[in-house]
Amino acid sequence: MIFDRVKPLDAILAAAQRKSLHRSLGALQLMLFGIGCIIGTGIFVLTAAGAQKAGPGLMLAFVIAGAVCVVAALCYAEIASMIPVAGSAYTYSYATVGELVAWTVGWALILEYAIAASAVSVGWSGYFSGTILNEFLGIELPRWLSAGPLVLGGEAGGLINLPAMVIALLITWLLMIGTSESAKVNAFLVAIKVTALTAFIGLTLTSAYFDPDKFNPFLPAGLFGGFGSGVGAVGAAATIFFAYVGFDAVSTAAEETKNPQRNVPIGLVGSLIFCTVFYILVAAGAIGTIGGQPIMGPGNIPFPAGSEELARQCALPEHVEALVCSNEALAHVLRQIGFSGIGNVLGVAAFLALPSVILVLLFAQTRIFFVMSRDGLLPDGLSKVHPRWKTPYVVTAITGVIVAIGAAFFPVGQLADIANAGTLYAFLMVAVAVMVLRRTAPERKRDFRTPILWVVGPATIFGCAFLFLNLPSAAMLVLPVWSLIGLLVYFGYSRSHSRLGQGIVEVVDDVLGEETAVPIHSDR
C-alpha cells in the first residue's frame, strides 16, 4: 500500500541518538537564529515588493501573516519539543501520516529554503551595490554584473547578479566549517540588525516628513484582490509570509539543541513575537515618511512584483525614487528624508546582517536533506558528516551551489512568491501532525501543549490554505509541478531505498566506522 509506512516515534528518537549532530545550541542562540532569519528577509528585502502589492496596506499584511504564524508556531512548539530531532515538518509527518506524505513535505521544504536563501542573497546584493559600492566607494557595477536579465524580471541590460551569487557561496563555506561557529557570527549580526532597525523606527516615526495622509488610500488594491491575483493586503501577506520561516528554522535545529524540550518552544514563540512588532513599526515608518503607493497597471491593478512590466516602470524618471522600486528600501527612505549619513549606516548594517538570514535558511535546508538521506530516501552520501567540522558538508556544498545559481538570475519578488508554495504546505502539515499525535500518542510527554488545539490546529490549516490561494497563479503552480517531480524521484528511487521499507530504522553514524541495523516488527 502507498500509505503504509509510518515511522514509530521511538524509532525516530532512537535514530537521533544513533546518528546525531552535535548538540551545541541553547535557548538564546535558538531565538537569535529565529530573529536572524525573520528580521531581514521581510523588512530589508521584501518591503518594496509588499508595498507594490498592497500599498500602505502592507502593515495590515504583516498582521495577517503574523496571525497565521502565531497559530502555526503554537503547533510547532508542541511537536518540536515532543520530537526534538532534525527534519522539522518532514519528521513530524513521517511519525503521523506516513512516508509518502512526509516525502512530499520534505521535498517542499527543500524548495522553500533554497528559494528563500536565493531571495535574500538578491536583497543583500542591492545594499552592497547601492550603499557599499555606490555611496561609499563611488563605484557603479556594470548592469550586466549586478542584475538578472530583464526577461526574468531583472533590469534592462542585466545578465547576472554576481554579488548575490558570491555571498551565497561564502555563507555556504561558513556553514561547512561548523554550526557553533555559525551561531556565534549570527548572534553578532543580529545585534547589528536590531540596533539599525531601532534607529530607523525612531528617526522615521518622529520625522517632520511623517504624515498620516501618506497612508491614504490605505488599501489601494483592496483587502482581497482575488484568488491567484497576488495583490491586495491578503496577497501581500502571502508574499511576505516566507519571511516568517525563521521559527521553522528553529524547529529544524532541534537535534542540535541542548535541552530541546525547554529551549525549542522559547526560541519559536519568542522570535516570532519579537519580530512581528518590528515588522509593523518599520513598515509604518517607511510608508509614513515617503509613501508606499503601488505603481498601477491596466485596470488600476498593481503591476506584479518582480515582473518585467514593473522593472520597465521603475526605470522611468517619475518612478525611480519610489519605495516600491528601491533595491535597498530602508536606506533609501532615510536618504529621502534628509538622513543620508544614517541611511548609509543602515545600508552597511543590512550589508553586514543579511548574510545571517542566508545562513539560517541554508542551515535549515541542509538539515532537511541530511535527515532525508539518513532515512534512505536520498543517497547515503548526502548525510556524510565531516570528521572534524561535524557538519553535513556534502549536502551543504550542493545546496549552496544551487542557491547561488538562483540568486544570480532571478529577482527577489518572484523568488519570494515561489518560496511560499513550499512554506505554506509544510506549515499546514505540521498542524495535521500535531492533531494526529494527540490522538495516536496521547500518553507522550509534552513539556509544551498547544492551547485549545482543536481551534488552533484547524485555524493553522485554514490560514495556510487561504494564503496559498492568494499567491500569484504562476507561484501556486510551482508546488504541484515540483511535487510531481518529487513523486517521480520517490517511486523511482526513494521508496525502494527507504530504511523503514527495508525493515531498518537507522544506522550508526558513518563517522564511527560502524553500521548497526535496528529491526522493526511492523509497517503501518
C-alpha positions in Angstrom: 0.0 0.0 0.0 1.2 3.5 -0.7 0.3 5.0 2.7 1.6 2.0 4.7 4.8 3.4 6.2 4.5 5.3 9.5 7.8 5.6 11.4 7.4 4.8 15.1 8.2 7.7 17.4 10.5 5.6 19.4 12.5 4.8 16.3 12.8 8.5 15.3 14.1 9.4 18.7 16.5 6.5 18.7 17.7 7.5 15.3 18.6 10.9 16.6 20.8 9.4 19.3 22.5 6.9 16.9 23.4 9.2 14.1 23.2 12.6 15.6 24.5 16.1 15.1 26.4 17.8 17.9 24.2 19.5 20.4 25.6 23.0 21.0 22.7 25.4 20.8 20.8 27.0 23.8 17.5 28.9 24.0 19.1 32.3 23.4 21.0 31.0 20.3 17.8 29.4 19.0 15.9 32.7 19.4 18.7 34.6 17.7 18.6 32.1 14.9 14.9 32.8 14.5 15.4 36.5 14.7 18.3 36.3 12.3 16.0 34.7 9.7 12.8 36.7 10.3 14.2 40.2 10.7 15.9 40.9 7.4 14.0 38.9 4.9 10.7 40.8 5.3 12.0 44.2 6.3 15.3 44.7 4.5 14.3 42.7 1.4 10.5 42.5 0.9 9.3 45.9 2.0 9.3 47.2 -1.6 7.7 44.1 -3.1 5.0 44.1 -0.3 4.2 47.8 -0.9 3.8 47.2 -4.6 1.1 44.6 -3.8 -0.8 46.4 -1.0 0.5 50.0 -0.6 0.1 51.2 3.0 -2.0 48.0 3.5 1.4 46.3 3.9 1.1 47.0 7.6 -2.2 45.0 7.7 -0.5 42.3 5.6 2.1 41.9 8.4 -0.7 41.5 10.9 -2.5 38.9 8.7 0.7 36.9 8.1 1.7 37.2 11.8 -1.7 35.9 12.9 -1.3 32.8 10.8 2.2 32.4 12.2 1.1 32.6 15.8 -1.2 29.6 15.5 1.3 27.7 13.4 4.1 28.5 15.9 1.9 27.1 18.7 1.6 23.8 16.8 5.3 23.8 16.1 6.2 24.4 19.7 4.4 21.3 20.9 5.5 18.9 18.3 9.1 20.2 18.2 9.5 19.8 21.9 7.9 16.4 21.7 10.1 15.2 18.8 13.4 17.1 19.2 15.2 15.9 16.0 16.2 17.4 12.8 13.8 17.4 9.9 11.0 19.7 11.1 7.7 19.1 9.3 9.2 16.2 7.4 10.0 14.3 10.5 6.7 15.1 12.1 4.8 13.9 9.1 6.8 10.7 9.0 5.7 9.9 12.5 2.0 10.6 11.9 0.7 10.4 8.3 3.4 8.2 6.8 6.4 8.1 4.5 4.8 9.3 1.2 3.3 12.4 2.7 6.5 13.0 4.7 8.4 12.8 1.4 6.2 15.4 -0.2 6.7 17.7 2.8 10.5 17.3 2.8 10.6 17.9 -0.9 8.5 21.1 -0.5 10.9 22.2 2.3 13.9 21.8 0.0 12.2 24.2 -2.4 11.2 26.6 0.3 14.6 27.1 2.0 16.7 27.1 -1.2 14.5 29.7 -3.0 14.2 31.8 0.1 18.0 31.8 0.5 18.3 32.9 -3.1 15.8 35.7 -2.5 17.7 37.2 0.5 21.0 36.9 -1.4 19.5 39.1 -4.1 18.3 41.6 -1.4 21.8 41.7 0.1 23.2 42.4 -3.4 21.0 45.6 -3.6 22.5 47.0 -0.4 26.0 46.0 -1.4 25.8 47.6 -4.8 23.8 50.7 -3.6 25.4 51.6 -0.3 28.9 50.0 -0.2 30.0 50.4 -3.8 28.0 53.4 -4.9 27.6 55.6 -1.8 30.9 54.9 -0.1 33.3 53.9 -2.9 31.7 55.7 -5.9 31.8 52.6 -7.9 28.8 51.5 -10.0 28.8 47.9 -11.1 28.0 47.4 -14.8 24.3 46.5 -15.1 25.2 43.1 -16.6 27.1 42.2 -13.5 24.6 43.5 -10.9 21.1 42.3 -12.1 19.4 39.4 -13.7 18.1 39.6 -17.3 15.0 41.8 -17.9 13.0 38.8 -19.3 13.2 37.2 -15.9 12.1 40.4 -14.1 15.6 41.8 -13.6 16.7 45.1 -15.3 17.4 46.3 -18.8 20.9 45.2 -19.7 21.1 42.8 -16.8 22.7 39.4 -17.2 23.9 38.0 -13.9 23.7 39.2 -10.3 27.3 38.5 -9.3 27.3 39.9 -5.7 24.2 37.7 -4.9 25.9 34.6 -6.2 29.2 35.3 -4.3 27.5 35.9 -0.9 25.6 32.6 -1.2 28.8 30.7 -1.8 30.6 32.5 1.1 27.8 31.6 3.5 27.9 28.0 2.3 31.6 27.8 3.2 30.9 29.2 6.7 28.2 26.6 7.3 30.5 23.8 6.2 33.0 24.9 8.9 30.6 24.3 11.7 27.2 25.1 13.4 28.6 26.5 16.6 30.9 29.0 14.8 28.0 30.0 12.6 25.7 30.6 15.6 28.3 32.9 17.2 28.6 35.0 14.0 24.8 35.1 13.7 24.4 36.5 17.2 26.7 39.4 16.4 25.0 40.2 13.2 21.5 40.0 14.8 22.7 42.7 17.3 23.7 45.0 14.5 20.5 44.4 12.6 18.2 45.1 15.6 20.2 48.2 16.5 19.9 49.6 13.0 16.1 48.9 12.8 15.5 50.5 16.2 17.3 53.7 14.9 15.2 53.6 11.7 12.0 53.4 13.7 13.0 56.3 15.9 14.0 58.5 13.0 11.1 57.9 10.8 8.2 57.9 13.3 9.5 61.2 14.8 10.4 62.8 11.5 8.9 66.1 10.2 8.3 64.2 7.0 6.0 61.7 8.7 2.4 62.5 7.5 -0.7 60.3 8.3 -2.1 61.4 4.9 0.5 59.2 3.2 -1.4 56.2 4.4 -4.3 57.2 2.2 -5.6 55.3 0.3 -4.7 52.6 2.8 -5.8 49.8 0.6 -5.3 51.0 -3.0 -5.5 47.4 -4.3 -8.2 46.3 -1.8 -8.1 43.9 1.1 -8.6 40.9 -1.1 -7.5 41.0 -4.7 -9.0 37.7 -5.6 -7.6 34.1 -5.6 -4.5 33.8 -7.8 -4.1 37.6 -8.2 -1.3 38.1 -5.6 -2.4 41.7 -4.8 -4.2 43.4 -2.0 -3.4 43.2 1.7 -4.0 39.4 1.7 -1.9 38.9 -1.5 0.9 40.9 0.2 0.6 38.7 3.3 1.0 35.6 1.2 4.2 37.1 -0.3 5.8 38.2 3.0 4.8 35.1 4.8 8.1 33.4 3.8 9.9 36.0 6.0 8.5 34.1 9.0 10.2 30.8 8.2 12.7 31.7 11.0 10.6 29.9 13.5 10.5 26.9 11.3 14.3 27.0 11.1 14.4 27.0 14.9 12.4 23.7 14.8 14.8 22.1 12.3 17.7 22.9 14.7 16.1 20.8 17.5 18.6 18.0 17.1 21.5 20.3 17.7 19.8 21.9 20.8 20.6 21.4 24.4 17.5 20.7 26.5 15.2 20.9 23.4 12.0 20.3 25.5 12.5 23.6 27.1 14.5 25.7 24.6 12.7 25.0 21.3 9.3 26.5 22.4 11.2 29.5 23.8 13.0 30.0 20.6 9.9 29.6 18.4 7.4 31.8 20.2 10.0 34.4 21.4 11.5 35.1 18.0 8.0 35.3 16.4 6.6 37.9 18.8 9.8 40.0 18.8 10.0 40.2 15.0 6.3 40.8 14.3 6.4 44.0 16.4 9.5 45.2 14.4 7.8 44.5 11.1 4.8 46.7 11.8 6.8 49.6 13.2 9.4 49.7 10.4 6.6 49.5 7.7 4.8 52.4 9.4 7.9 54.5 9.5 8.8 53.8 5.8 5.3 54.5 4.4 4.5 57.4 6.7 7.6 59.3 5.5 7.9 58.8 1.8 4.7 57.0 1.0 4.2 53.5 -0.3 1.6 53.6 -3.1 2.0 50.9 -5.8 2.5 51.6 -9.4 -0.7 50.8 -11.1 -1.2 48.9 -14.4 -4.2 48.3 -16.6 -7.5 48.2 -14.8 -6.0 50.1 -11.9 -4.3 46.8 -10.7 -0.7 47.0 -9.4 2.0 45.6 -11.8 3.2 42.2 -10.4 6.2 42.5 -8.1 9.3 41.1 -9.8 7.8 41.3 -13.2 9.3 42.7 -16.4 6.5 45.3 -16.6 7.3 46.7 -13.2 11.0 46.8 -14.0 10.3 48.9 -17.0 8.1 51.3 -15.0 10.7 51.7 -12.3 13.2 52.8 -14.9 11.1 55.8 -15.7 12.1 59.2 -14.1 8.7 59.6 -12.3 9.1 56.3 -10.5 12.8 55.9 -10.0 12.6 57.3 -6.4 9.5 55.3 -5.4 9.7 53.0 -2.4 8.4 50.1 -4.5 11.3 50.5 -6.9 14.1 50.5 -4.4 16.6 47.7 -4.2 17.6 48.9 -0.7 14.3 50.2 0.6 15.1 51.3 4.2 18.4 53.1 3.4 16.5 54.8 0.5 13.8 56.0 2.9 16.3 57.7 5.2 18.2 59.3 2.3 14.9 60.8 1.1 14.1 62.4 4.4 17.5 64.0 4.9 19.3 61.4 6.9 21.7 60.3 4.1 24.6 59.5 6.5 22.4 57.4 8.8 20.8 55.8 5.7 24.2 54.8 4.6 24.9 53.4 8.1 21.7 51.4 7.9 22.8 50.1 4.4 26.0 49.0 6.0 24.1 47.2 8.7 22.0 45.4 6.1 25.2 44.6 4.2 26.6 43.0 7.4 23.5 41.5 8.8 21.6 40.0 5.8 24.1 37.2 5.5 22.8 35.9 8.8 19.4 35.4 7.1 21.0 33.4 4.3 23.0 31.4 6.9 19.8 30.3 8.8 18.0 29.4 5.7 20.8 27.3 4.3 21.3 25.8 7.7 17.7 24.6 7.8 17.7 23.4 4.2 20.8 21.3 4.6 19.4 19.7 7.7 16.3 18.6 5.8 18.5 17.0 3.2 20.6 15.4 6.0 17.7 13.7 7.7 16.0 12.5 4.5 19.3 11.0 3.4 19.6 9.4 6.9 16.2 7.7 6.3 17.4 6.3 3.0 15.1 8.4 0.9 18.1 10.2 -0.7 21.5 8.8 -1.4 23.6 8.0 1.7 26.5 10.2 0.5 24.4 13.3 1.3 24.4 12.5 5.0 28.1 12.2 5.4 29.3 14.2 8.4 32.7 15.8 8.3 35.1 14.1 10.8 36.5 17.5 12.0 33.8 20.1 11.3 30.9 17.7 12.4 28.6 19.1 9.7 26.9 17.5 6.7 29.4 19.1 4.3 28.5 17.3 1.1 24.8 18.4 1.0 25.8 21.8 2.2 28.1 22.3 -0.8 25.5 21.1 -3.2 22.8 23.3 -1.7 25.0 26.4 -1.8 25.7 26.0 -5.5 22.0 25.7 -6.3 21.1 28.7 -4.2 23.9 30.7 -5.8 22.6 30.0 -9.3 19.0 31.0 -8.3 20.3 34.3 -6.8 22.3 35.1 -9.9 19.4 35.2 -12.3 16.0 35.8 -10.6 14.6 38.9 -8.8 13.5 39.0 -5.2 9.8 39.3 -5.8 9.5 36.2 -7.9 11.7 34.2 -5.6 9.6 35.2 -2.6 6.4 34.1 -4.1 7.8 30.7 -5.2 9.3 30.0 -1.8 5.9 30.4 -0.2 4.4 27.5 -2.0 6.5 25.0 -0.1 6.4 27.1 3.1 2.6 27.1 3.5 2.2 23.4 2.6 4.8 22.4 5.2 3.2 24.6 7.9 -0.2 23.1 7.1 1.1 19.6 7.6 2.6 20.4 11.0 -0.9 21.3 12.2 -2.2 18.0 10.9 0.7 16.1 12.5 0.2 17.6 16.0 -3.5 16.9 15.9 -2.9 13.3 14.8 -0.4 12.8 17.6 -2.8 14.0 20.2 -5.0 11.0 19.1 -2.4 8.4 18.4 0.1 9.2 21.2 -1.8 11.0 24.0 0.5 9.5 26.7 3.7 11.0 25.3 5.4 13.7 27.4 4.7 17.2 26.2 6.5 19.9 28.0 4.6 22.4 25.9 1.0 21.8 25.0 -0.8 23.8 22.3 -3.8 25.5 24.0 -7.2 24.7 22.6 -5.6 22.6 19.8 -8.9 21.8 18.1 -9.3 25.5 17.4 -5.6 26.4 16.8 -4.9 23.4 14.5 -7.8 24.0 12.1 -7.1 27.7 12.2 -3.5 27.0 11.0 -4.7 24.7 8.2 -7.3 27.2 7.0 -4.9 30.2 7.3 -2.1 28.4 5.3 -4.5 27.2 2.6 -6.1 30.7 2.3 -2.7 32.4 1.9 -1.6 29.8 -0.6 -4.6 30.6 -2.8 -3.7 34.3 -2.6 -0.3 33.7 -4.2 0.0 34.7 -7.9 -1.3 31.9 -10.1 2.2 31.1 -11.5 3.6 30.7 -8.0 0.7 28.4 -7.0 1.5 26.2 -9.9 5.1 25.7 -8.7 4.1 23.4 -5.8 2.2 20.8 -7.8 4.8 20.8 -10.6 7.6 20.4 -8.0 5.6 17.8 -6.2 5.2 15.8 -9.4 8.9 15.8 -9.9 9.3 14.7 -6.3 6.9 11.8 -6.7 8.9 10.5 -9.7 12.0 10.6 -7.6 10.2 8.9 -4.7 8.8 6.0 -6.7 11.9 5.7 -8.9 14.4 5.7 -6.1 13.4 6.6 -2.6 10.6 4.0 -1.9 12.9 1.1 -2.7 15.8 2.5 -0.8 13.8 3.6 2.3 15.3 2.1 5.5 11.8 1.9 7.0 10.6 0.0 3.9 13.5 -2.4 4.3 12.7 -3.0 8.0 15.6 -0.9 9.2 15.1 2.1 11.4 18.6 3.6 11.3 22.3 3.0 11.1 25.1 4.3 13.3 26.9 7.5 12.1 29.4 6.8 9.4 32.0 8.8 11.4 32.0 5.9 13.9 33.0 3.5 11.2 30.2 1.2 12.1 26.8 0.2 10.7 24.2 -1.3 13.0 20.7 -2.1 11.8 17.8 -1.7 14.1 14.9 -4.0 13.0 11.3 -3.1 13.3 8.4 -5.5 13.5 5.7 -3.9 11.6 4.9 -1.5 8.7 1.8 0.6 9.0 
